[in-house]
Amino acid sequence: MRLSASEEIHLTYCSNIHPGESLSETRRELELHLPELKKRLSPDHTFGTGLRLSAAAARALNDPVHLKEFKSWLEQEGLYVFTLNGFPYGSFHGTVVKDQVYAPDWRNDKRVSYTRDLIQILRELLPEGNEGSISTSPLSYKPWFAGEETEELFQKSVSNLTTLAWELHQLEESSGKYIHLDIEPEPDCILENSEETIQFFQSQLFPNGSKLLVKKYQISPEQAHNLLARHIKVCYDTCHFAVEYEKADTAIQSLLDAGIGIGKIQISAALQAKTKTDMDRAKVSERLRDFAESTYLHQTIGMSSSGRLQHFNDLPEALQEIESSPSEEWRIHYHVPIFLNRFGPLQSTRDDISETLDLLKRKSFCKHLEIETYTWEVLPDELKSDITDSVEREYRWVLSEWGSGKQATK
């Protein structure tokens, strides 16, 4: 749905919240939830869709017959696709995901082929006059390197991203369809905060990618730089940056000042806890054990009163130290419902979403918003409820924060 007809800002939720890795399973979930959500939230206007497809589902949907039939179904139901989630390549529900969500990384040709499938799918589904976005992984996962040099990773990643940027440029030239690939920084990944992201774009992607384009296609360095900046951007996940203790306005402005576009904002909230006393630590530790589940990684960062950060790869590791740690605040990469702000002694980083939306209203630096609370299946039992009702509540909270109780336009 459009939040603003004049500014062309689109809001959706990401279908990675639904189980299903095959095309048939994905279709079943979409058919179950999307028409009902449209009826509740946008009965008189088309309803935007944030589509997540596994690599297997993307290969299947990229068949012309399947794609034509799916596009027909979308049109029949009053739905449209403007953004894809190309981060999780394989299984994302009902199995141990953990660090495998980052595989294959951007060194691997499988990641390129998967992303290329998504580009072709979005090319066909994207309505005329709309830009398209595909979020993707932040190159790779730091613990896999264990102190090893990352130069080979950067070199291969830049080469692969540059190849796709050129293909996206060619696609726009031939069809008028404008699509950008949006790298999504995440805790413990090669790109996990604004500083590392800016460093990569400025010292790796822009200079080295430009050299590749100049050499291969005989375009000017300025043209090459502009091409990369137009088609490779950042997906700003409000949960991820909050876990890193980055203020939204500062992080976003630093990216924009560095000439890095923000192609998509993923709206999500992290768990947060304050532990200034022994009693706080005991209560927080006990409550956090309810969230220590085995499917996803829940990177945890503690911060002391002096600003010193403690990094833990996963919540169970942090739980071993919370009660004795000098850290007085904890933020956990666990996407919690955005319509709630307290979970017993725990809070969320929902205020960072509000700050991001406020900044967007003032500066209009991004056109795509995607609600992404994907943890419904693994939440503590008392937080679980009907998924359609829960997604509706998330939409209504965002619409309220945006400052409009009215139905979106389009």
C-alpha positions as CSV (number, residue, x, y, z in Angstrom):
1,M,0.0,0.0,0.0
2,R,1.1,3.6,-0.5
3,L,1.6,5.7,2.6
4,S,1.7,8.8,0.5
5,A,0.6,9.3,-3.1
6,S,2.7,12.4,-3.5
7,E,5.9,10.8,-2.2
8,E,5.4,7.3,-3.6
9,I,6.3,5.7,-0.3
10,H,5.1,2.0,-0.2
11,L,4.5,-0.1,2.9
12,T,4.3,-3.9,3.1
13,Y,5.3,-6.8,5.3
14,C,7.8,-9.5,4.4
15,S,6.4,-12.9,3.6
16,N,9.5,-14.5,5.3
17,I,7.2,-14.7,8.3
18,H,5.4,-17.6,6.7
19,P,6.8,-21.1,6.6
20,G,7.4,-22.8,3.2
21,E,10.4,-23.2,1.0
22,S,8.9,-24.7,-2.2
23,L,6.9,-22.6,-4.6
24,S,3.7,-24.5,-3.8
25,E,4.2,-24.0,-0.1
26,T,4.9,-20.3,-0.6
27,R,1.8,-19.9,-2.8
28,R,-0.4,-21.6,-0.2
29,E,0.7,-19.3,2.5
30,L,0.3,-16.2,0.4
31,E,-3.2,-17.2,-0.7
32,L,-4.1,-17.9,2.9
33,H,-3.0,-14.5,4.3
34,L,-2.7,-11.8,1.6
35,P,-6.3,-11.5,0.4
36,E,-7.5,-11.4,4.0
37,L,-5.0,-8.7,5.0
38,K,-5.9,-6.6,1.9
39,K,-9.6,-6.8,2.9
40,R,-8.8,-5.6,6.4
41,L,-6.2,-2.9,5.6
42,S,-6.8,-1.8,2.0
43,P,-10.2,-2.9,0.8
44,D,-10.5,-0.2,-1.9
45,H,-7.0,0.0,-3.2
46,T,-4.2,-2.3,-4.3
47,F,-2.1,-3.9,-1.6
48,G,1.7,-4.0,-1.7
49,T,3.5,-7.3,-1.2
50,G,7.0,-8.0,0.1
51,L,7.9,-11.4,-1.3
52,R,10.4,-13.8,0.1
53,L,11.4,-16.7,-2.1
54,S,13.9,-19.4,-1.3
55,A,16.4,-20.2,-4.1
56,A,14.3,-23.3,-4.9
57,A,11.1,-21.3,-5.1
58,A,12.7,-18.6,-7.1
59,R,14.0,-21.0,-9.7
60,A,10.5,-22.6,-10.0
61,L,8.7,-19.2,-10.2
62,N,11.2,-18.0,-12.9
63,D,9.5,-20.4,-15.3
64,P,7.5,-18.3,-17.7
65,V,4.3,-20.3,-17.2
66,H,4.5,-20.2,-13.4
67,L,5.4,-16.5,-13.4
68,K,2.5,-15.6,-15.8
69,E,0.0,-17.5,-13.6
70,F,1.3,-15.9,-10.4
71,K,1.2,-12.4,-11.9
72,S,-2.4,-13.1,-13.0
73,W,-3.3,-14.2,-9.4
74,L,-1.8,-11.0,-8.0
75,E,-3.7,-8.8,-10.3
76,Q,-6.9,-10.7,-9.7
77,E,-6.6,-10.2,-5.9
78,G,-5.6,-6.5,-6.2
79,L,-2.0,-7.2,-5.0
80,Y,1.3,-5.8,-6.3
81,V,5.0,-6.7,-5.7
82,F,7.5,-4.0,-5.3
83,T,10.2,-5.5,-3.1
84,L,11.8,-9.0,-2.6
85,N,13.8,-10.4,0.3
86,G,16.8,-12.1,-1.2
87,F,18.7,-12.6,2.1
88,P,17.8,-16.2,3.2
89,Y,18.8,-18.5,0.4
90,G,17.6,-21.8,1.9
91,S,15.3,-23.1,4.6
92,F,14.1,-20.4,7.0
93,H,11.5,-22.2,9.1
94,G,11.1,-25.5,10.9
95,T,14.8,-26.2,11.0
96,V,18.0,-24.9,12.7
97,V,18.9,-21.9,10.7
98,K,21.5,-20.0,12.8
99,D,24.6,-19.0,10.8
100,Q,23.4,-20.8,7.7
101,V,21.2,-17.9,6.9
102,Y,24.4,-16.2,5.5
103,A,25.2,-19.1,3.2
104,P,26.0,-19.0,0.4
105,D,27.8,-15.7,0.8
106,W,28.7,-13.2,-1.8
107,R,31.8,-15.1,-2.9
108,N,29.7,-17.9,-4.2
109,D,28.1,-18.1,-7.6
110,K,25.0,-19.6,-6.1
111,R,24.3,-16.3,-4.4
112,V,24.6,-14.5,-7.8
113,S,22.4,-17.0,-9.6
114,Y,19.7,-16.8,-6.9
115,T,19.8,-13.0,-7.0
116,R,19.6,-13.0,-10.8
117,D,16.5,-15.2,-10.6
118,L,14.9,-12.6,-8.2
119,I,15.8,-9.8,-10.5
120,Q,14.0,-11.5,-13.4
121,I,11.0,-12.2,-11.3
122,L,10.7,-8.7,-10.0
123,R,11.2,-7.4,-13.6
124,E,8.0,-9.2,-14.6
125,L,6.0,-8.4,-11.4
126,L,6.9,-4.8,-10.8
127,P,4.1,-2.4,-11.9
128,E,5.0,0.2,-14.4
129,G,6.2,3.5,-12.9
130,N,7.4,1.8,-9.6
131,E,10.9,1.2,-8.6
132,G,11.9,-2.2,-7.2
133,S,14.1,-3.3,-4.4
134,I,15.8,-6.6,-3.5
135,S,17.4,-6.9,0.0
136,T,20.4,-9.1,0.3
137,S,23.0,-10.4,2.9
138,P,25.9,-8.2,4.2
139,L,28.5,-10.2,2.2
140,S,29.3,-12.9,4.8
141,Y,29.6,-13.8,8.5
142,K,32.6,-12.7,10.5
143,P,33.1,-15.8,12.7
144,W,33.6,-17.9,9.6
145,F,36.9,-16.0,9.0
146,A,38.3,-16.4,12.5
147,G,40.9,-13.6,12.0
148,E,41.7,-14.5,8.4
149,E,42.0,-11.8,5.9
150,T,38.9,-10.8,4.1
151,E,40.5,-9.4,0.9
152,E,39.4,-12.4,-1.2
153,L,35.9,-12.0,0.1
154,F,35.8,-8.3,-0.8
155,Q,37.4,-8.8,-4.2
156,K,34.9,-11.5,-5.2
157,S,31.9,-9.8,-3.7
158,V,32.7,-6.5,-5.4
159,S,33.1,-8.4,-8.7
160,N,29.7,-10.2,-8.3
161,L,27.8,-7.1,-7.1
162,T,29.3,-5.0,-10.0
163,T,28.2,-7.6,-12.5
164,L,24.6,-7.5,-11.2
165,A,24.7,-3.7,-11.1
166,W,25.6,-3.6,-14.8
167,E,22.8,-6.1,-15.5
168,L,20.3,-3.9,-13.6
169,H,21.5,-0.9,-15.5
170,Q,21.0,-2.7,-18.8
171,L,17.5,-3.8,-17.6
172,E,16.6,-0.2,-16.9
173,E,17.9,0.9,-20.2
174,S,16.0,-1.7,-22.1
175,S,12.7,-1.9,-20.2
176,G,12.5,1.2,-18.1
177,K,12.2,-1.0,-14.9
178,Y,14.4,0.5,-12.2
179,I,15.5,-2.1,-9.6
180,H,18.2,-1.8,-6.9
181,L,20.0,-4.4,-4.8
182,D,20.1,-3.4,-1.1
183,I,22.8,-4.8,1.2
184,E,21.4,-5.4,4.7
185,P,24.0,-4.8,7.6
186,E,23.5,-7.2,10.5
187,P,25.3,-7.8,13.8
188,D,28.4,-10.1,13.5
189,C,28.4,-9.9,9.8
190,I,31.1,-8.5,7.6
191,L,29.1,-5.4,7.4
192,E,27.3,-4.9,10.7
193,N,27.1,-1.1,11.3
194,S,27.2,2.2,9.4
195,E,31.0,2.6,9.8
196,E,31.8,-0.8,8.2
197,T,29.2,-0.3,5.5
198,I,30.5,3.1,4.5
199,Q,34.1,1.8,4.6
200,F,33.1,-1.0,2.2
201,F,31.3,1.2,-0.3
202,Q,34.0,3.9,-0.3
203,S,37.1,1.8,-0.2
204,Q,35.9,-1.4,-2.1
205,L,32.7,-1.2,-4.0
206,F,32.8,2.3,-5.5
207,P,36.5,2.5,-6.5
208,N,37.1,-1.2,-7.4
209,G,33.7,-1.8,-9.0
210,S,34.1,1.4,-11.0
211,K,37.5,0.2,-12.3
212,L,35.9,-3.1,-13.4
213,L,33.1,-1.2,-15.3
214,V,35.5,1.3,-16.9
215,K,37.8,-1.5,-18.1
216,K,35.0,-3.8,-19.4
217,Y,32.5,-1.3,-20.9
218,Q,34.6,1.7,-21.7
219,I,32.4,4.1,-19.7
220,S,33.8,7.0,-17.7
221,P,34.7,6.7,-14.0
222,E,31.9,9.1,-13.1
223,Q,29.4,7.1,-15.0
224,A,30.6,3.9,-13.4
225,H,30.4,5.3,-9.9
226,N,26.9,6.7,-10.5
227,L,25.7,3.4,-11.9
228,L,26.9,1.5,-8.8
229,A,25.4,4.1,-6.5
230,R,22.1,3.9,-8.3
231,H,21.8,0.1,-8.3
232,I,23.6,-1.0,-5.1
233,K,22.2,0.5,-1.9
234,V,21.6,-0.3,1.7
235,C,18.6,-2.0,3.4
236,Y,18.3,-0.3,6.7
237,D,16.9,-2.7,9.3
238,T,15.9,-0.8,12.4
239,C,16.4,-3.8,14.6
240,H,19.9,-4.4,13.4
241,F,21.1,-0.9,13.8
242,A,19.5,-0.6,17.2
243,V,21.3,-3.7,18.4
244,E,24.5,-1.9,17.4
245,Y,23.5,1.1,19.6
246,E,23.4,3.4,16.6
247,K,21.0,6.3,16.6
248,A,18.8,6.2,13.6
249,D,19.2,9.8,12.5
250,T,23.0,9.7,12.9
251,A,23.4,6.4,11.1
252,I,21.1,7.2,8.2
253,Q,22.6,10.7,7.7
254,S,26.1,9.2,7.7
255,L,25.1,6.8,5.0
256,L,23.5,9.5,2.9
257,D,26.4,11.9,3.4
258,A,28.7,9.1,2.1
259,G,26.7,8.9,-1.1
260,I,25.1,5.6,-0.2
261,G,21.4,5.3,-1.0
262,I,18.9,3.6,1.3
263,G,16.7,1.5,-0.9
264,K,14.6,-0.2,1.7
265,I,13.8,0.2,5.4
266,Q,12.9,-2.9,7.3
267,I,10.7,-2.1,10.2
268,S,11.6,-4.4,13.2
269,A,12.3,-4.1,16.9
270,A,14.9,-5.8,19.0
271,L,14.7,-6.9,22.6
272,Q,16.2,-4.5,25.1
273,A,16.9,-4.7,28.8
274,K,18.4,-2.5,31.6
275,T,20.4,-4.2,34.3
276,K,21.7,-1.6,36.7
277,T,21.1,-3.6,39.9
278,D,21.6,-7.3,40.9
279,M,17.8,-7.6,41.1
280,D,17.5,-6.3,37.5
281,R,20.1,-8.7,36.3
282,A,18.4,-11.7,37.9
283,K,15.0,-10.7,36.5
284,V,16.3,-10.0,33.0
285,S,18.3,-13.2,32.9
286,E,15.3,-15.3,33.9
287,R,13.0,-13.6,31.4
288,L,15.6,-13.8,28.5
289,R,15.8,-17.6,28.9
290,D,12.2,-17.7,27.4
291,F,13.7,-16.2,24.2
292,A,16.8,-18.4,24.0
293,E,15.5,-20.7,21.2
294,S,17.4,-22.9,18.8
295,T,16.2,-21.8,15.3
296,Y,17.8,-18.4,14.7
297,L,20.9,-16.5,15.8
298,H,20.2,-13.9,18.4
299,Q,23.3,-11.8,18.5
300,T,23.6,-9.9,21.8
301,I,25.4,-6.7,22.7
302,G,25.8,-5.4,26.2
303,M,26.9,-1.8,26.9
304,S,28.4,-0.5,30.2
305,S,27.9,2.9,31.6
306,S,31.2,4.0,30.0
307,G,29.9,2.9,26.6
308,R,32.1,-0.2,26.3
309,L,30.4,-2.9,24.2
310,Q,30.3,-6.6,24.9
311,H,29.5,-8.8,21.8
312,F,28.1,-12.3,22.0
313,N,27.4,-14.5,19.0
314,D,24.1,-15.8,20.4
315,L,21.8,-15.2,23.3
316,P,22.7,-18.5,25.2
317,E,26.3,-17.2,25.4
318,A,25.3,-13.9,26.8
319,L,23.0,-15.5,29.4
320,Q,26.1,-17.1,31.0
321,E,27.5,-13.7,31.8
322,I,24.6,-11.2,32.2
323,E,24.4,-11.6,36.0
324,S,28.1,-10.8,36.5
325,S,28.7,-8.5,33.6
326,P,29.5,-4.8,34.0
327,S,27.1,-4.1,31.1
328,E,24.0,-2.2,32.2
329,E,22.0,-2.4,29.0
330,W,21.5,-5.3,26.6
331,R,20.2,-5.4,23.1
332,I,19.3,-8.7,21.5
333,H,18.8,-9.4,17.8
334,Y,15.4,-11.0,18.3
335,H,12.6,-9.5,16.2
336,V,9.7,-8.9,18.6
337,P,6.2,-7.7,17.8
338,I,6.4,-4.0,17.1
339,F,2.9,-3.3,18.5
340,L,4.3,-4.2,22.0
341,N,7.0,-2.3,23.9
342,R,7.3,-4.3,27.1
343,F,7.8,-8.0,27.8
344,G,7.8,-8.2,31.6
345,P,11.2,-6.7,32.7
346,L,12.3,-6.4,29.0
347,Q,11.6,-3.7,26.6
348,S,12.1,-3.3,22.8
349,T,13.9,-0.8,20.6
350,R,10.6,0.3,19.1
351,D,11.5,4.0,19.6
352,D,14.2,3.5,16.9
353,I,11.4,2.7,14.4
354,S,9.6,5.9,15.4
355,E,12.8,8.0,15.0
356,T,13.4,6.4,11.6
357,L,9.9,7.2,10.4
358,D,10.1,10.7,11.7
359,L,13.3,11.2,9.8
360,L,11.8,9.7,6.6
361,K,8.8,12.1,6.8
362,R,11.2,15.1,7.0
363,K,13.7,14.0,4.4
364,S,12.0,11.4,2.2
365,F,15.2,9.4,1.5
366,C,13.6,6.0,0.9
367,K,10.4,4.8,-0.9
368,H,10.1,1.2,0.5
369,L,9.1,0.2,4.0
370,E,8.8,-3.5,5.0
371,I,7.5,-4.8,8.3
372,E,9.7,-7.8,9.2
373,T,8.9,-9.6,12.4
374,Y,9.7,-13.1,11.3
375,T,9.9,-14.8,14.7
376,W,6.2,-15.6,15.3
377,E,6.8,-19.4,15.4
378,V,9.5,-19.2,18.0
379,L,8.2,-16.5,20.3
380,P,7.3,-17.5,23.9
381,D,3.9,-19.1,24.0
382,E,2.2,-16.1,25.7
383,L,3.2,-13.8,22.8
384,K,1.9,-16.1,20.0
385,S,-1.5,-15.4,18.4
386,D,-3.2,-15.7,15.1
387,I,-0.7,-14.6,12.5
388,T,-3.1,-12.6,10.3
389,D,-4.3,-10.7,13.4
390,S,-0.8,-10.1,14.5
391,V,0.3,-8.7,11.1
392,E,-2.7,-6.5,11.0
393,R,-1.8,-5.1,14.4
394,E,1.7,-4.4,13.1
395,Y,0.4,-2.5,10.1
396,R,-2.0,-0.5,12.3
397,W,0.9,0.5,14.6
398,V,3.0,1.7,11.7
399,L,0.1,3.6,10.2
400,S,-0.6,5.3,13.5
401,E,3.1,6.2,13.9
402,W,3.1,7.6,10.4
403,G,0.4,9.9,11.5
404,S,-2.5,8.6,9.4
405,G,-5.5,6.8,10.5
406,K,-6.8,6.9,7.0
407,Q,-6.5,4.1,4.4
408,A,-3.5,4.4,2.2
409,T,-3.9,5.7,-1.3
410,K,-3.5,3.9,-4.6
